[in-house]
Amino acid sequence: MSEPVHLSIVIPAFNEAGRLGPTLDAIEAFRRSRRYTSEVIVVDDCSLDGTARLAEMFAAGKDGYRILKNERNLGKGGAVRRGLLEARGAYRLFTDADLSTPIEQVDSFFPFFDGTADGTRYDIVIGSRRVRGARLDKRQPIHRESAGRLYSLLVRLLALRGFLDTQCGFKMFTARAAEEVCRRQTVTGFGFDVELLYIAVKVLRLK
């Protein structure tokens, strides 16, 4: 029987050959510096630029890597869904291929899962670029940031009150939460984050 995995890191990737290498370097350095077990799952969504090959070359000879290749383009949401469902970790994070949120931020999430942060054991913890002290290693172009803020505002007004940033690509689930949410997921393209959170609000505890 294989060793239990504490943390699964899922990276959805479509034409990310230009950005994925440094991300994998950073994640591998992080994994080596932590005592808990982890795995990395890259889900290639039919990239045309050699993303899968780059990931395979990086993973060669290393433990804890899986490269999943979609047979057809499923969209980011579909890639995330596959990765989270095929993960083996007790905790399952998905992060963008550019790693705009430093991977070390994972450690700040664990206290919210085990109840040591505020006394509540949460099922899902989501990153936010809007909270005070948020750190971004890579910023989006100004027009994308503006559009993202407008979209988040509309979402908060219409569907998910209380969430400052629904689009941040850094969300972490317990294994049970990932399976509960992803099996109900229907949106695989733009806006899938909102559906995931909407489902979670109905059946789980979020922070």
Backbone as JSON, one array per atom type, in Angstrom:
{
  "sequence": "MSEPVHLSIVIPAFNEAGRLGPTLDAIEAFRRSRRYTSEVIVVDDCSLDGTARLAEMFAAGKDGYRILKNERNLGKGGAVRRGLLEARGAYRLFTDADLSTPIEQVDSFFPFFDGTADGTRYDIVIGSRRVRGARLDKRQPIHRESAGRLYSLLVRLLALRGFLDTQCGFKMFTARAAEEVCRRQTVTGFGFDVELLYIAVKVLRLK",
  "N": [[0.86, -1.2, 0.0], [0.57, 2.24, -0.82], [2.21, 5.12, 0.6], [0.35, 7.29, 2.74], [-0.85, 10.43, 1.53], [-0.34, 13.74, 2.45], [-0.71, 16.35, 1.35], [-2.01, 17.36, -1.73], [-1.09, 18.94, -4.71], [-2.55, 20.56, -7.24], [-2.25, 21.45, -10.59], [-3.74, 23.07, -13.1], [-3.26, 23.19, -16.59], [-2.89, 24.88, -19.61], [-1.32, 25.42, -22.51], [1.04, 26.38, -21.17], [3.79, 26.28, -21.26], [5.71, 28.27, -21.18], [5.63, 29.27, -18.6], [5.42, 27.3, -16.71], [7.74, 25.9, -15.89], [9.39, 27.47, -13.95], [7.46, 27.54, -11.94], [7.16, 24.83, -11.2], [9.75, 24.39, -10.27], [9.75, 26.04, -7.97], [7.74, 24.82, -6.46], [8.82, 22.28, -6.07], [11.06, 22.9, -4.51], [9.73, 23.84, -2.27], [8.37, 21.48, -1.45], [10.54, 19.88, -0.72], [11.36, 21.16, 1.53], [9.52, 20.69, 3.48], [8.13, 18.51, 5.97], [5.93, 16.92, 5.74], [4.12, 14.57, 3.65], [3.64, 14.86, 0.1], [2.14, 15.42, -3.13], [2.3, 16.23, -6.63], [0.18, 17.21, -9.17], [-0.08, 17.7, -12.47], [-2.36, 18.83, -14.76], [-2.75, 18.55, -18.0], [-4.4, 20.32, -20.43], [-4.88, 19.6, -23.22], [-2.77, 21.06, -24.43], [-0.89, 22.96, -26.88], [1.71, 23.63, -27.02], [3.73, 22.07, -25.98], [3.52, 21.77, -23.25], [2.83, 19.48, -21.67], [4.96, 17.75, -22.22], [7.12, 19.21, -21.19], [6.43, 19.16, -18.47], [6.56, 16.41, -17.99], [9.28, 15.9, -18.44], [10.38, 17.38, -16.36], [9.38, 15.99, -14.17], [10.56, 13.53, -14.37], [12.29, 10.97, -12.79], [11.72, 11.95, -10.28], [9.95, 11.65, -7.2], [6.43, 11.5, -6.53], [5.04, 12.88, -8.54], [2.54, 13.39, -10.99], [1.45, 13.4, -14.3], [-1.29, 14.3, -15.95], [-3.15, 13.87, -18.89], [-5.56, 15.4, -20.69], [-7.92, 14.06, -22.97], [-9.48, 15.6, -24.56], [-10.07, 19.13, -24.84], [-11.06, 20.46, -21.84], [-11.46, 22.81, -20.55], [-10.49, 25.16, -17.96], [-11.86, 24.7, -15.55], [-12.71, 22.06, -15.88], [-10.26, 20.76, -15.97], [-9.28, 21.3, -13.41], [-11.23, 19.98, -11.91], [-10.81, 17.28, -12.65], [-8.19, 16.89, -11.69], [-8.48, 17.34, -8.88], [-10.23, 15.29, -8.18], [-8.78, 13.01, -8.83], [-6.68, 13.2, -7.15], [-4.81, 12.16, -4.22], [-4.43, 13.21, -1.77], [-4.95, 14.15, 1.7], [-5.5, 16.77, 2.0], [-6.25, 19.09, -0.56], [-5.02, 21.17, -2.92], [-5.59, 23.59, -5.45], [-3.75, 25.44, -7.82], [-2.79, 28.23, -9.83], [-0.94, 28.04, -12.94], [1.05, 29.93, -13.13], [1.74, 30.43, -10.57], [1.02, 32.72, -9.01], [0.25, 33.26, -6.44], [2.29, 32.74, -3.74], [3.57, 29.48, -3.07], [4.18, 28.87, -0.47], [2.19, 29.96, 1.05], [0.36, 28.03, 1.55], [0.85, 26.88, 4.06], [-0.28, 28.66, 5.83], [-2.91, 28.07, 5.64], [-3.53, 25.64, 6.88], [-4.11, 25.88, 9.74], [-6.77, 26.7, 9.7], [-8.1, 24.5, 8.87], [-7.67, 22.6, 10.88], [-8.75, 23.76, 13.09], [-7.31, 25.36, 14.81], [-7.0, 28.02, 14.24], [-9.32, 29.69, 14.59], [-11.05, 28.21, 16.09], [-12.92, 26.87, 14.57], [-13.39, 24.16, 12.35], [-12.72, 24.21, 9.09], [-13.9, 23.28, 5.8], [-13.08, 24.12, 3.32], [-10.63, 26.39, 2.24], [-9.96, 29.53, 0.92], [-7.8, 31.49, -1.1], [-7.16, 35.04, -1.23], [-6.79, 38.01, -3.07], [-7.48, 40.4, -2.14], [-7.47, 40.86, 0.57], [-6.08, 42.53, 3.46], [-2.58, 42.81, 3.49], [-2.13, 40.86, 1.63], [-0.07, 38.97, -0.54], [1.33, 39.14, -3.7], [3.18, 37.56, -6.09], [3.23, 37.76, -8.81], [1.67, 40.03, -10.83], [-1.44, 40.68, -12.52], [-2.11, 42.06, -15.83], [-3.24, 45.47, -15.94], [-5.79, 45.85, -17.12], [-6.93, 43.35, -16.9], [-6.96, 43.0, -14.15], [-8.79, 45.0, -13.44], [-11.1, 44.15, -14.77], [-11.46, 41.73, -13.46], [-12.02, 42.57, -10.84], [-14.44, 43.9, -11.22], [-16.02, 41.76, -12.06], [-15.94, 40.15, -9.74], [-17.28, 41.84, -7.99], [-19.87, 41.87, -9.11], [-20.51, 39.18, -8.78], [-20.55, 39.0, -5.98], [-22.69, 40.63, -5.41], [-24.8, 39.33, -6.65], [-24.72, 36.55, -6.14], [-22.8, 35.4, -4.25], [-22.39, 36.58, -1.36], [-20.07, 38.26, 0.75], [-17.63, 37.23, -0.06], [-14.55, 38.35, -0.98], [-12.88, 37.86, -3.14], [-13.46, 35.85, -5.57], [-12.13, 34.71, -7.67], [-9.48, 34.12, -7.28], [-6.81, 32.01, -7.97], [-6.15, 29.94, -6.04], [-6.99, 27.68, -4.08], [-8.05, 25.55, -1.46], [-8.92, 22.31, -0.32], [-10.44, 19.9, 1.89], [-10.14, 16.34, 1.5], [-12.67, 15.12, 1.44], [-14.33, 17.35, 1.0], [-13.45, 18.22, -1.52], [-14.31, 16.1, -3.12], [-17.08, 16.12, -2.64], [-17.82, 18.64, -3.69], [-16.76, 18.71, -6.35], [-18.04, 16.59, -7.61], [-20.54, 17.55, -7.93], [-20.17, 19.62, -9.62], [-20.78, 21.47, -12.6], [-20.01, 23.46, -14.35], [-17.33, 24.06, -16.46], [-15.74, 25.87, -17.72], [-15.07, 29.37, -17.95], [-15.84, 31.01, -14.93], [-16.12, 28.81, -13.32], [-15.08, 28.77, -10.75], [-16.87, 30.25, -9.25], [-19.14, 28.64, -9.27], [-18.14, 26.42, -7.85], [-17.75, 27.56, -5.3], [-20.34, 28.36, -4.75], [-21.68, 25.91, -4.59], [-20.27, 24.88, -2.42], [-20.95, 26.64, -0.35], [-23.51, 25.85, 0.15], [-23.29, 23.27, 1.21], [-20.99, 22.94, 2.8], [-18.31, 24.14, 5.0], [-16.71, 27.2, 4.75], [-13.73, 29.23, 4.56]],
  "CA": [[0.0, 0.0, 0.0], [1.37, 3.44, -0.91], [2.19, 5.98, 1.78], [-0.69, 8.32, 2.68], [-0.4, 11.75, 1.07], [-0.93, 14.82, 3.24], [-1.1, 17.48, 0.49], [-1.95, 17.26, -3.19], [-1.04, 20.24, -5.39], [-3.08, 20.37, -8.59], [-1.96, 22.59, -11.47], [-4.35, 22.99, -14.43], [-2.32, 23.84, -17.52], [-3.18, 24.94, -21.04], [-0.3, 26.25, -23.18], [1.78, 27.03, -20.08], [5.2, 25.9, -21.33], [6.55, 29.42, -20.86], [5.54, 29.66, -17.19], [5.31, 26.16, -15.8], [9.03, 25.48, -15.36], [9.7, 28.12, -12.67], [6.46, 27.14, -10.94], [7.53, 23.5, -10.7], [10.97, 24.56, -9.47], [9.37, 26.6, -6.67], [6.97, 23.82, -5.72], [9.73, 21.21, -5.66], [11.84, 23.42, -3.38], [8.81, 23.85, -1.13], [8.15, 20.1, -1.02], [11.75, 19.38, -0.06], [11.55, 21.86, 2.81], [8.44, 20.31, 4.4], [8.24, 17.13, 6.44], [4.75, 16.12, 5.37], [4.12, 14.0, 2.3], [2.89, 15.64, -0.88], [2.21, 15.03, -4.53], [2.0, 17.29, -7.59], [-0.56, 16.71, -10.32], [-0.26, 18.65, -13.57], [-3.41, 18.38, -15.68], [-2.57, 19.22, -19.29], [-5.71, 20.4, -21.09], [-4.67, 19.59, -24.68], [-1.88, 22.16, -24.83], [-0.27, 22.86, -28.2], [3.05, 24.2, -26.95], [4.67, 21.19, -25.3], [3.38, 21.85, -21.79], [2.87, 18.14, -21.07], [6.33, 17.23, -22.36], [7.94, 19.92, -20.21], [6.09, 18.63, -17.15], [7.08, 15.04, -17.91], [10.74, 15.98, -18.3], [10.68, 17.85, -15.01], [8.99, 14.97, -13.2], [11.35, 12.3, -14.56], [13.22, 10.66, -11.7], [11.28, 12.53, -9.01], [8.79, 11.02, -6.6], [5.27, 12.32, -6.19], [4.53, 13.67, -9.66], [1.7, 12.75, -11.99], [1.06, 14.28, -15.4], [-2.53, 13.82, -16.55], [-3.39, 14.51, -20.19], [-6.95, 15.3, -21.14], [-8.06, 13.65, -24.37], [-10.05, 16.76, -25.24], [-9.99, 20.32, -24.01], [-12.19, 20.51, -20.91], [-11.51, 24.1, -19.87], [-9.77, 25.17, -16.69], [-12.68, 24.06, -14.52], [-12.67, 20.62, -16.1], [-8.93, 20.28, -15.58], [-9.23, 21.34, -11.95], [-12.1, 18.91, -11.4], [-10.13, 15.99, -12.81], [-7.05, 16.82, -10.78], [-8.92, 17.2, -7.5], [-10.85, 13.98, -7.98], [-7.76, 11.96, -8.93], [-5.68, 13.41, -6.09], [-4.86, 11.21, -3.1], [-4.11, 13.91, -0.54], [-5.96, 14.49, 2.71], [-5.8, 18.16, 1.63], [-6.05, 19.21, -2.0], [-4.91, 22.56, -3.36], [-5.29, 23.88, -6.86], [-3.08, 26.72, -7.99], [-2.55, 28.58, -11.23], [0.35, 27.61, -13.46], [2.07, 30.97, -12.93], [2.0, 30.49, -9.13], [0.99, 34.12, -8.6], [0.24, 33.2, -4.98], [3.43, 31.88, -3.34], [3.14, 28.18, -2.58], [4.36, 28.84, 0.98], [0.94, 30.39, 1.69], [-0.36, 26.82, 1.96], [1.03, 26.64, 5.49], [-1.19, 29.52, 6.59], [-4.26, 27.52, 5.51], [-3.76, 24.46, 7.72], [-4.79, 26.15, 11.01], [-8.21, 26.83, 9.5], [-8.65, 23.15, 8.72], [-7.63, 21.82, 12.13], [-9.47, 24.46, 14.14], [-6.44, 26.14, 15.7], [-7.02, 29.44, 13.87], [-10.42, 30.4, 15.25], [-11.94, 27.28, 16.76], [-13.79, 26.2, 13.61], [-12.72, 23.33, 11.36], [-13.3, 24.51, 7.79], [-13.76, 22.28, 4.76], [-12.42, 24.77, 2.19], [-10.01, 27.69, 2.51], [-9.65, 30.13, -0.37], [-6.93, 32.64, -1.1], [-7.76, 36.29, -1.69], [-5.86, 39.08, -3.39], [-8.09, 41.64, -1.67], [-7.33, 41.06, 2.01], [-4.92, 43.32, 3.87], [-1.36, 42.02, 3.62], [-2.02, 39.84, 0.58], [1.19, 39.04, -1.29], [1.26, 38.63, -5.06], [4.48, 37.56, -6.74], [3.03, 38.13, -10.21], [0.42, 40.76, -10.99], [-2.09, 40.63, -13.81], [-2.2, 43.34, -16.51], [-4.22, 46.32, -15.27], [-7.14, 45.67, -17.64], [-7.45, 42.1, -16.36], [-7.27, 43.23, -12.74], [-10.01, 45.79, -13.37], [-12.22, 43.28, -15.16], [-11.65, 40.75, -12.4], [-12.67, 43.22, -9.71], [-15.83, 44.12, -11.59], [-16.68, 40.46, -12.05], [-16.1, 39.75, -8.35], [-18.33, 42.67, -7.41], [-21.16, 41.37, -9.59], [-20.76, 37.89, -8.13], [-20.92, 39.23, -4.58], [-24.02, 41.23, -5.38], [-25.83, 38.45, -7.19], [-24.7, 35.13, -5.75], [-21.95, 35.0, -3.12], [-22.08, 37.7, -0.49], [-19.05, 38.03, 1.75], [-16.37, 36.77, -0.65], [-13.89, 39.48, -1.63], [-12.15, 37.47, -4.35], [-13.86, 34.48, -5.96], [-11.35, 34.26, -8.82], [-8.09, 33.8, -6.95], [-6.52, 30.62, -8.32], [-5.43, 29.31, -4.94], [-8.07, 27.2, -3.22], [-7.64, 24.29, -0.83], [-10.07, 21.52, 0.12], [-10.23, 18.57, 2.44], [-10.45, 15.32, 0.48], [-14.13, 14.96, 1.36], [-14.91, 18.55, 0.4], [-13.14, 18.2, -2.96], [-15.17, 15.12, -3.79], [-18.47, 16.6, -2.54], [-18.03, 19.78, -4.58], [-16.45, 18.42, -7.75], [-19.02, 15.67, -8.18], [-21.72, 18.36, -8.23], [-19.76, 20.68, -10.55], [-21.23, 21.37, -13.99], [-19.32, 24.48, -15.14], [-15.92, 23.7, -16.65], [-15.02, 26.99, -18.31], [-15.04, 30.61, -17.17], [-16.84, 31.07, -13.88], [-16.24, 27.57, -12.55], [-14.78, 29.07, -9.35], [-18.09, 30.72, -8.61], [-20.0, 27.48, -9.02], [-17.56, 25.64, -6.76], [-18.03, 28.23, -4.04], [-21.8, 28.33, -4.55], [-21.98, 24.56, -4.1], [-19.67, 24.72, -1.1], [-21.74, 27.42, 0.61], [-24.73, 25.09, 0.45], [-23.09, 21.97, 1.88], [-19.74, 22.84, 3.54], [-17.85, 25.31, 5.75], [-15.64, 27.88, 4.02], [-13.03, 30.36, 5.15]],
  "C": [[0.89, 1.24, 0.0], [1.2, 4.3, 0.34], [1.09, 7.02, 1.66], [-0.1, 9.67, 2.29], [-1.11, 12.82, 1.89], [-1.49, 15.91, 2.33], [-0.96, 17.13, -0.98], [-1.99, 18.67, -3.77], [-1.42, 20.02, -6.84], [-2.84, 21.63, -9.41], [-2.65, 22.36, -12.81], [-3.48, 23.75, -15.41], [-2.8, 23.74, -18.96], [-2.22, 25.92, -21.67], [0.5, 27.07, -22.16], [3.27, 26.7, -20.11], [6.13, 27.05, -20.93], [6.58, 29.78, -19.39], [5.64, 28.49, -16.22], [6.63, 25.76, -15.16], [9.39, 26.13, -14.03], [8.72, 27.76, -11.56], [6.81, 25.78, -10.35], [8.81, 23.55, -9.87], [10.62, 25.04, -8.05], [8.63, 25.58, -5.82], [7.87, 22.69, -5.24], [10.59, 21.66, -4.48], [10.99, 23.45, -2.11], [8.61, 22.45, -0.58], [9.35, 19.56, -0.25], [11.96, 20.0, 1.32], [10.49, 21.51, 3.85], [8.55, 18.84, 4.76], [7.04, 16.28, 6.04], [4.83, 15.65, 3.93], [3.26, 14.84, 1.37], [3.03, 15.02, -2.26], [1.84, 16.24, -5.39], [1.32, 16.65, -8.79], [-0.71, 17.84, -11.33], [-1.3, 18.07, -14.51], [-3.28, 19.18, -16.96], [-3.88, 19.15, -20.08], [-5.56, 20.56, -22.6], [-3.84, 20.78, -25.14], [-1.24, 21.88, -26.18], [1.19, 23.28, -28.19], [4.06, 23.33, -26.2], [4.61, 21.24, -23.79], [3.53, 20.48, -21.13], [4.28, 17.57, -21.1], [7.25, 17.9, -21.35], [7.7, 19.36, -18.81], [6.65, 17.23, -16.95], [8.59, 15.03, -17.73], [11.13, 16.43, -16.9], [10.46, 16.74, -13.99], [9.86, 13.71, -13.27], [12.35, 12.12, -13.41], [12.84, 11.24, -10.35], [10.05, 11.78, -8.5], [7.65, 12.02, -6.45], [4.75, 13.21, -7.29], [3.65, 12.81, -10.56], [1.32, 13.78, -13.05], [-0.16, 13.65, -16.07], [-2.78, 14.59, -17.84], [-4.84, 14.3, -20.58], [-7.0, 14.93, -22.62], [-8.72, 14.73, -25.21], [-10.01, 17.94, -24.28], [-11.25, 20.44, -23.15], [-12.4, 21.9, -20.32], [-10.83, 24.0, -18.52], [-10.55, 24.45, -15.59], [-12.68, 22.55, -14.65], [-11.34, 20.02, -15.69], [-8.78, 20.26, -14.06], [-10.04, 20.19, -11.36], [-11.4, 17.55, -11.5], [-8.98, 15.84, -11.81], [-7.46, 16.61, -9.33], [-9.51, 15.83, -7.22], [-9.83, 12.84, -8.06], [-6.66, 12.1, -7.89], [-5.89, 12.4, -4.96], [-4.67, 11.9, -1.75], [-5.27, 14.1, 0.41], [-6.41, 15.93, 2.52], [-5.41, 18.34, 0.18], [-6.14, 20.67, -2.43], [-4.88, 22.61, -4.87], [-4.74, 25.29, -6.96], [-2.82, 26.97, -9.46], [-1.13, 28.24, -11.64], [1.44, 28.66, -13.31], [2.44, 31.15, -11.46], [2.04, 31.93, -8.63], [0.85, 34.26, -7.09], [1.36, 32.27, -4.54], [2.96, 30.58, -2.71], [3.28, 28.09, -1.06], [3.1, 29.27, 1.74], [0.09, 29.2, 2.12], [-0.29, 26.64, 3.47], [0.11, 27.5, 6.35], [-2.63, 29.02, 6.53], [-4.54, 26.42, 6.53], [-4.44, 24.76, 9.05], [-6.31, 26.32, 10.88], [-8.88, 25.47, 9.3], [-8.69, 22.41, 10.05], [-8.26, 22.53, 13.31], [-8.61, 25.32, 15.04], [-6.46, 27.63, 15.38], [-8.1, 30.2, 14.63], [-11.44, 29.46, 15.9], [-12.89, 26.52, 15.85], [-12.94, 25.38, 12.64], [-13.4, 23.55, 10.01], [-13.02, 23.38, 6.8], [-12.98, 22.81, 3.56], [-11.84, 26.1, 2.66], [-9.58, 28.28, 1.18], [-8.73, 31.34, -0.19], [-7.67, 33.87, -1.58], [-6.67, 37.32, -1.94], [-6.35, 40.41, -2.83], [-7.89, 41.89, -0.18], [-6.07, 41.86, 2.32], [-3.71, 42.4, 4.05], [-1.19, 40.95, 2.57], [-0.75, 40.06, -0.21], [1.0, 38.4, -2.65], [2.65, 38.69, -5.68], [4.38, 38.01, -8.19], [1.68, 38.8, -10.36], [-0.11, 40.58, -12.41], [-2.0, 42.0, -14.49], [-3.36, 44.15, -15.93], [-5.64, 46.11, -15.8], [-7.76, 44.38, -17.12], [-7.78, 42.24, -14.89], [-8.59, 43.97, -12.6], [-11.23, 44.95, -13.71], [-12.51, 42.26, -14.08], [-12.35, 41.34, -11.19], [-14.14, 43.48, -10.0], [-16.61, 42.82, -11.54], [-16.93, 40.0, -10.61], [-17.19, 40.55, -7.66], [-19.7, 42.17, -7.83], [-21.51, 40.04, -8.92], [-21.21, 38.09, -6.7], [-22.33, 39.79, -4.48], [-25.11, 40.23, -5.73], [-25.85, 37.05, -6.58], [-23.97, 34.85, -4.44], [-21.56, 36.21, -2.29], [-20.97, 37.32, 0.49], [-17.72, 37.54, 1.23], [-15.73, 37.92, -1.43], [-13.29, 39.1, -2.97], [-12.48, 36.02, -4.71], [-12.94, 33.89, -7.0], [-9.91, 33.9, -8.51], [-7.84, 32.31, -7.18], [-5.7, 29.91, -7.28], [-6.46, 28.89, -3.9], [-7.73, 25.8, -2.72], [-8.85, 23.62, -0.17], [-9.6, 20.34, 0.97], [-10.58, 17.57, 1.34], [-11.95, 15.17, 0.32], [-14.78, 16.14, 0.67], [-14.67, 18.57, -1.11], [-14.08, 17.26, -3.7], [-16.63, 15.56, -3.77], [-18.74, 17.69, -3.58], [-17.85, 19.4, -6.04], [-17.45, 17.47, -8.39], [-20.34, 16.38, -8.51], [-21.44, 19.41, -9.3], [-20.27, 20.42, -11.96], [-20.51, 22.35, -14.91], [-17.85, 24.12, -15.25], [-15.09, 24.82, -17.25], [-14.98, 28.19, -17.37], [-16.16, 30.61, -16.14], [-16.96, 29.81, -13.05], [-15.97, 27.8, -11.07], [-16.04, 29.46, -8.59], [-19.02, 29.55, -8.31], [-19.46, 26.63, -7.88], [-17.89, 26.25, -5.41], [-19.52, 28.21, -3.73], [-22.23, 26.97, -4.0], [-21.49, 24.41, -2.66], [-20.46, 25.46, -0.02], [-22.97, 26.63, 1.06], [-24.46, 23.88, 1.35], [-21.87, 21.9, 2.8], [-19.45, 24.11, 4.33], [-16.63, 25.91, 5.05], [-15.01, 28.95, 4.87], [-12.3, 31.09, 4.04]]
}
